[in-house]
Amino acid sequence: MCQGFSAPSPPHTVAPSFTLTLTLTLTLTLTLLLHLLTPVSAWRPWPQNNQMNVTDYAFGDSKKYEGSSEFVKLRYHMGPVLTTNITVHTIWYGNWERNQKKIIREFINSISASDAPHPSVAGWWKTVQLYTDQTGANISKTVRLGEEKNDRFYSHGKSLTRLSIQSVIKSAITAKTRPLPINPKSGLYLVLTADDVYVQEFCSSVCGFHYFTFPSLVGYTLPYAWVGNSAKFCPGQCAYPFAVPAYIPNHKPFKSPNGDVGVDGMISVIGHEMAEIASNPLANAWYAGQDPSFPVEIADLCEGIYGTGGGGAYTGQVLDARDGATYNMNGIRRKYLVQWVWSHVLSYCTGPNALDQ
């Protein structure tokens, strides 16, 4: 997740001296820039190469990834979670093929599909549902597709900054024709960029992130996530394990379950970000660590873990489809490979394909 804040308006008091005013202005501006530019959760699905993994930060010296660990200090910080039925409003930025949209839509619809075969996407979401707000209300089990907006003409260009993602959302909710509905309480805005769109820090440190919009920029505080299609830029980084980084020799990539490496790679990132938005939409709910500008969230704790025994470069025990594709859960009509999330009840990462279930 990426997190920051808008500088507050000054109180109605006697004006300070020019020097003090300038000092306060510079301090607020610098603080704002630091929050905007510092990635809070630079999630990457591939094994780390000489970089600190968030699991290193969260576990200390422990390497007991999906097993129980007393090193994880995940705490609730009294903020809201998404307890009302969640509606996902999607912005398709750039050119998308019809089948690519279907793969992603069906994944989102599968989150609430209780009739999907075991192990299911809905079974994976049950771990997310365990998280509650201060009233004891659980995260909603209902996740549905809302309105969609197509931005085929790249209205903000093919090179986006983190902040311009919010401008894309503003354009979608203020469009003259078929604007997206404004739903601050239970809406989740999902910006998906096509494979020819570059977003700040894409590939080098992030494959996706989530945040909330600034009222000063968008007009509302709306939880949102961005996920990019890495097929052209960096499939070895953001579509792992369906593509493999160059620094891992003699490692054969898995066959993607839906025949599209870029989109199948996006699915796990989308799941990661949705789980974290639901449990920490405003950066003040569920996370590990002392600094809300650098939280380790429920999906960060399980980077690269897709099955029992997972950790490091090993995905864990996953499943093979009849056509040789690799997956770990079933949707309504498709199969998907989605990383696990942390259970604060069990105190380890888990998923519907866990061998101890």
N, C-alpha and C positions, 0 to 999 in steps of 0.2 A: 504494500500500500504506500501511497505518497500522501503526505499530509502537510498542511501549512495553515496560514490564517491571513485574514485581511486586517490591516492596521486599524485600530479603533479610532473613532472620532475623538478629538480632545474634549475634555469636560468644559463646562461653561464656568470658567474661573477667570481671575485677573490674569491678563496676558503676561507670561514670563519675559525675561530679557531676551534680546535677539540671539545672544550666544546660546542660552539655554534652549530656546526654541529650535535653533539649528541643530544642536546636539541631539535633542529628542527626535527630530525629524530624521536625521541620519541613522540614529539607532533603530527606529522603527522600520525604516526602509531596508537597512542591512538585515534585520531579523526576518523580515518578510522574504527577502531574496534568498536567504539561507534555507528557509522552510520550503520555498518553491523549488529550489535547485537541488536539494538533498533528497535522493531517493530513500523512502522509508522502507520499502520492501521491494528490492530489485529481484523479482522472482525469475529463476532460470531452471528449466527442467533437466538440464544436462549435468553430468558430474563436473565438479569445480576443478579448475586448473590453476593451482597456486593462488587461490583466493579464499578468504575466510567464508565458509558456508554458514548460513544462519543457524544450522544445527550445532555448529561448533560454539556459537555464541550462547545458544539456549541450553546446551547440555554441559558446558565446561569440558572436562576431560573425558566425559562419558561418550562412548560410541555405540550405545545400545539403542539404535535408531527406533525401530518400531516396538521394542520391548519397553516394559515399565521402567521409569527412571525418576528418581527423586530430585534430579538436577533441574527439571523443568519447573519454572516459577510462573506458570500461566495464571493470571489473576483477572478478576472482574473489577473494572474501574467505575462502575455505576452509570455508565452511559447507556443509551438505547440500543436495542437490537431489533431486527425486523420481525416483529411478532404478528403483524397483520399480513394477510395474503399478499404475496410478492408478485408484482407485475413487471415483467422485463420488457422495456421499450428499446428496440434495436435500431441503431443507425448503421446502415451499410455504406461505408465511405469508399468510393471508387467503384471499379467494375467487378461484379460478382457473378459467377455462373449460377444458374438455377439450382443445380445439384449441390453446390457448396452451401447455399442457403438452407437447403433441405436437411443436410447433415447437422447443421448447428441448431436449426429450429427443433428438430426431433430430439436432440440432446436436452434442450431446455424443457420441452414437453415431457420428457421421460422422468424428470426430477419428481414429479407428482404421480407418476404412472405406477400404481400399486400392483397392477396385473402383469408387469413385465417379468420374464423368467429370472429366477435367482442364478447368480448374483446380479442385482439390478442397480441402476442409477438411483432409484428411489431408496434402496437399502443404504447406499452411500450417503444420501442426504439425511438419513436418520441420525447419523453422528452429529451433523450440523445442528439438527433440531434439539439436541441435548442442551444447548446453550440458552440461558435465560436472561431476562432483564431483572431489575431490582424488585419487581413485583412477583417474580417467579414464573412469569409467562415465557413459554418456549418460543424459539424461532419457528415461524410458520412452516407447516408441512406442504403448503400449497404454493407452487411457483408456476405461473402461467405466462404465456407470451402475450404482450400487449400490442400496441401499435408499432409500425415499422416506418422508417424513413430512408429513402434512397438518395444518396448524394453522388450520383454517377459522374458529375462534372468536376469533382475535386474542388469544391467551392473555396477551400482554404489552402489549396496547393497540394503538392505531393511530398512535401517535407514539412512535418508538423513538430511543434514544440509541445512540451507537457501542457503548457498553459493554453495553447491553441486547440487542444482537445476540448477544453471547456467552450471555446468559441464555436466549435462544430456542434456541440449540444445546444448552445444558444440559438444557432441558426435553425436547428431542427424544431425547437419549441416555439419559435417566433415566425416560422415560415408562413407565407401568405396562403399557401394551399396545403391542406392536410397537415397542420403542425402536430407534433407529438403532444400528448396531454401532459399537464404539469401535475406531478404526483409526488410531493416531497415525503409523505409518510410511508408509503409502501411501494413506491416506484423504484426501479433499478434501471439505470440508463447504460446501455451497452454499446460502446463505439467499437466497431470492427473495421479495421483498415485492410484494404486489398493488398495483394502481394507486390504492387509497385509503389507503395506509400511507405516512406521512411518516417519514423517517429523518434524524437530525441532519445538517445541512449538505447534504441532498439538494437538487439543483437549483442552489443558490447556489455550491457549489464541488465537489461530488462527484456522480457517477452510480453509483459502485460503489467498493468498496475491498476489500483482502484483508489478512489478519493471522493471528495464531495465538492460541488461547484461553489464558487464565491458569489454571494448575493450581489456584490458590487460589479461583477462581470456578467453573470447570467440572470440575476434577478431573484434567484432562489437557491436554497441549499439542497442540492439533489445528489444522492449517492450515485456514483457512476464507476464504470470500469472501461479500460481500453485494452484490447488484445489485437495484435497484428498477425497477418499471414506472412510467415517467414520463408515461404517456398523459394523465393528468388534471392533474398538477402542472406539468410543464415539458417537453413533447415537443420544443420548439424547442431546448432545451439538451441533453437526454439521449437524444433519438431522432434527432438530426441524422445524415444529411442527408434523412431521411424527413419531418422537420419543420424549419422554419427559424426562428432567433431573430428577434425583432422588429427588432433593430438592423441586420439585413441586408436592405435594401430591394430589391425587384424580383428576388428570388432564388427560383426555383420549386423546391419540394421534390421529391426523387426519389420514385418509386412504390415502396412496400415490396414485397419479393418474396413475402411470405407473407400479405399482406393485413391485417396487424396492426401499425400504426406503433409502438406501445409495445413489443411483444414483439420485433419485428424490430430495434428500437433496442437492446433489451437484449442481443441476441445478440453484438454486437461488444464490449460491455462485459464480458460473460461470458468471451468469448475472451481479452480483454485481461487480466482478473484471473487466469484459469487459467494463462496463459503465465507470468505473474509469480509465482504460487504455485509452479509447477513449478521455476522457476529461482532463486527466492529465498524459500523457505517460512518461514524463521525470521529473515529480515532480516540474514543474514550470509553470503550467497553471491554472486550476480551483481548488481551495481549500479554506477552511476557516482556520483561525488561522494565526499567525505570523511566525511560524517556519516551513520551508519546510520539515524538517526531522520529523515533526509530523503533517501532514496535515489532515484535516477532509474533506473528499471528497464527491462527490454528492450522492454516495450510503451509505456512513457512516452515513449521516444525517438522513437516513430512516431505520436504523436497525430494523428488526422485524416488519415492517409495510407492510402489503399485501393488505390492503383495507381501505375504509373509516372508520375513528374512531380508527385506529390502534395506538398502543403505549404500551410500557411496555410488559406485558405478553399477551396482546390481539392482535391478528393478524389483526383485522379490519374485515369488512364485505367481506367475500369471497363467492365462489360458490360451490355448491354440484353437482357432476356428477350423472348420473342415477345409477351407481354402488355404490354410497355413498362416492366416493373419493372427496377430497377437491382440488380446483384449483382456479386460478384467471385470467388465460388467456389461449387462444387457440393457438396452433401451427398449422403447416400444417395438421398433422394427429393426434396429441396428445394434451393432456392438461398438463399445468404446473402451479406450484405455485412459483412465482418469486417476490421478494421484490420490492417495489417501489423505485424511485429515486427522488432527489430534483429538482424541477423546479425553476430556478432563475428568470423566467418570472412571475410565480405565487407566488413565495416565500413560497412554501410548497411542501411536498412530494405528488406525484401523480402517477397514473397508469391508464391503460385502463379500469379497472373496477370501477373507482371512481364514486360515485353516483351523483356527480355534473357535470358529462360530458353528 
